[in-house]
Amino acid sequence: MSAWGMQDRAEAVPSHVLKAASDNSGIVVAAFDIDTGEALAFAWGFLAMDERGLYHYSHQSAVVDEAKGSGLGFIVKQAQREAAMKRGLRRAKWTFDPLQALNTRFNLGKLGVVSWEYRVNYYGYMEDSINRGLRTDRLKAWWFLDSERVIRKARGELESPSYEDALAAGAEEVIEFDSEGRPCGFRKIDGDLALVEIPRSIEEARARNSVDVWRNCTAEAMIYYMERGYIDFEAVVDKRSGRVFHLLWRNSLDSILSGSSIKFQ
């Protein structure tokens, strides 16, 4: 519950649901404190199917506050990946908030997920401390478990591009700002690489009362580019300023998953 700031235990997943999932083609993995026995990180999901066949739907993944930054989240997700592949699955899917910088860097940059589908207010309005008062926009992310891209990410061989290298490869920033530094719209470009900036910290954006304008501008930009064949595939950080971006590439999915390189890779 601490990972999401839940105040009401009724919002938590009951243990009997996790038991039922693990016994019926679902996957539940967790990391525990060896001394206290308390859970520090976990991921769980269930078997799902679409027109391409079966896949694992990862419904929840989290790390408790005191263990964030420890690498446990990555370890748990890799255990989930291995478990899914042992079941003969080659794809996993979940959602994440595109305005959350840490999740963006983790999902795109560390795990190697890709996304081409943006959903507005996907879960409706929620009452945990992370989502309270916010429209729950989500990216639907795909993790192609045995793709060259994901394998190289798992091995630490495929790093996210630097901001400078992304620009050198032709990437263009598309979010526009007003004189007070608040997002106010987005540019339509013809290039193949689009940088969609998000807040460095959603808490900081809350303090400045700018979360809603960030949400609206980034949603409009991502929907526009995804409808035109761009795939969200990397997280880019400008280390000098701390600015964070989604990097969208107008390229085929097969090319991206094969580890096809552009200048910065």
ChimeraX attribute file (.defattr): number of C-alpha atoms within 10 A of each C-alpha:
attribute: neighborCount
match mode: 1-to-1
recipient: residues
	/A:1	16
	/A:2	13
	/A:3	18
	/A:4	16
	/A:5	15
	/A:6	17
	/A:7	13
	/A:8	10
	/A:9	9
	/A:10	8
	/A:11	12
	/A:12	11
	/A:13	11
	/A:14	10
	/A:15	9
	/A:16	9
	/A:17	10
	/A:18	18
	/A:19	13
	/A:20	12
	/A:21	17
	/A:22	16
	/A:23	11
	/A:24	11
	/A:25	15
	/A:26	21
	/A:27	24
	/A:28	22
	/A:29	19
	/A:30	20
	/A:31	17
	/A:32	13
	/A:33	11
	/A:34	8
	/A:35	6
	/A:36	7
	/A:37	9
	/A:38	10
	/A:39	13
	/A:40	19
	/A:41	25
	/A:42	21
	/A:43	20
	/A:44	22
	/A:45	23
	/A:46	20
	/A:47	17
	/A:48	15
	/A:49	10
	/A:50	7
	/A:51	5
	/A:52	7
	/A:53	10
	/A:54	15
	/A:55	23
	/A:56	27
	/A:57	21
	/A:58	21
	/A:59	12
	/A:60	14
	/A:61	18
	/A:62	20
	/A:63	25
	/A:64	17
	/A:65	14
	/A:66	10
	/A:67	14
	/A:68	14
	/A:69	10
	/A:70	10
	/A:71	11
	/A:72	20
	/A:73	23
	/A:74	18
	/A:75	17
	/A:76	22
	/A:77	22
	/A:78	16
	/A:79	17
	/A:80	23
	/A:81	21
	/A:82	15
	/A:83	17
	/A:84	23
	/A:85	17
	/A:86	10
	/A:87	13
	/A:88	11
	/A:89	19
	/A:90	18
	/A:91	20
	/A:92	24
	/A:93	19
	/A:94	18
	/A:95	21
	/A:96	16
	/A:97	18
	/A:98	24
	/A:99	26
	/A:100	17
	/A:101	21
	/A:102	15
	/A:103	15
	/A:104	24
	/A:105	21
	/A:106	16
	/A:107	21
	/A:108	23
	/A:109	22
	/A:110	22
	/A:111	23
	/A:112	29
	/A:113	26
	/A:114	25
	/A:115	21
	/A:116	21
	/A:117	18
	/A:118	22
	/A:119	15
	/A:120	15
	/A:121	12
	/A:122	15
	/A:123	11
	/A:124	11
	/A:125	14
	/A:126	15
	/A:127	15
	/A:128	17
	/A:129	14
	/A:130	15
	/A:131	16
	/A:132	12
	/A:133	13
	/A:134	17
	/A:135	19
	/A:136	19
	/A:137	22
	/A:138	20
	/A:139	23
	/A:140	19
	/A:141	22
	/A:142	20
	/A:143	24
	/A:144	22
	/A:145	22
	/A:146	16
	/A:147	18
	/A:148	17
	/A:149	22
	/A:150	23
	/A:151	18
	/A:152	17
	/A:153	20
	/A:154	18
	/A:155	9
	/A:156	11
	/A:157	11
	/A:158	18
	/A:159	15
	/A:160	22
	/A:161	20
	/A:162	15
	/A:163	21
	/A:164	14
	/A:165	15
	/A:166	22
	/A:167	16
	/A:168	12
	/A:169	16
	/A:170	13
	/A:171	20
	/A:172	20
	/A:173	18
	/A:174	20
	/A:175	23
	/A:176	15
	/A:177	13
	/A:178	9
	/A:179	7
	/A:180	6
	/A:181	9
	/A:182	17
	/A:183	23
	/A:184	15
	/A:185	17
	/A:186	19
	/A:187	13
	/A:188	13
	/A:189	13
	/A:190	9
	/A:191	11
	/A:192	16
	/A:193	24
	/A:194	30
	/A:195	25
	/A:196	26
	/A:197	25
	/A:198	24
	/A:199	22
	/A:200	18
	/A:201	17
	/A:202	18
	/A:203	13
	/A:204	12
	/A:205	18
	/A:206	13
	/A:207	10
	/A:208	10
	/A:209	12
	/A:210	16
	/A:211	23
	/A:212	15
	/A:213	15
	/A:214	21
	/A:215	20
	/A:216	16
	/A:217	21
	/A:218	24
	/A:219	21
	/A:220	14
	/A:221	20
	/A:222	26
	/A:223	16
	/A:224	15
	/A:225	22
	/A:226	18
	/A:227	12
	/A:228	11
	/A:229	16
	/A:230	24
	/A:231	24
	/A:232	26
	/A:233	23
	/A:234	26
	/A:235	29
	/A:236	25
	/A:237	21
	/A:238	13
	/A:239	11
	/A:240	7
	/A:241	8
	/A:242	12
	/A:243	16
	/A:244	25
	/A:245	26
	/A:246	26
	/A:247	24
	/A:248	25
	/A:249	22
	/A:250	18
	/A:251	14
	/A:252	12
	/A:253	16
	/A:254	10
	/A:255	11
	/A:256	19
	/A:257	20
	/A:258	12
	/A:259	17
	/A:260	13
	/A:261	9
	/A:262	10
	/A:263	10
	/A:264	15
	/A:265	13
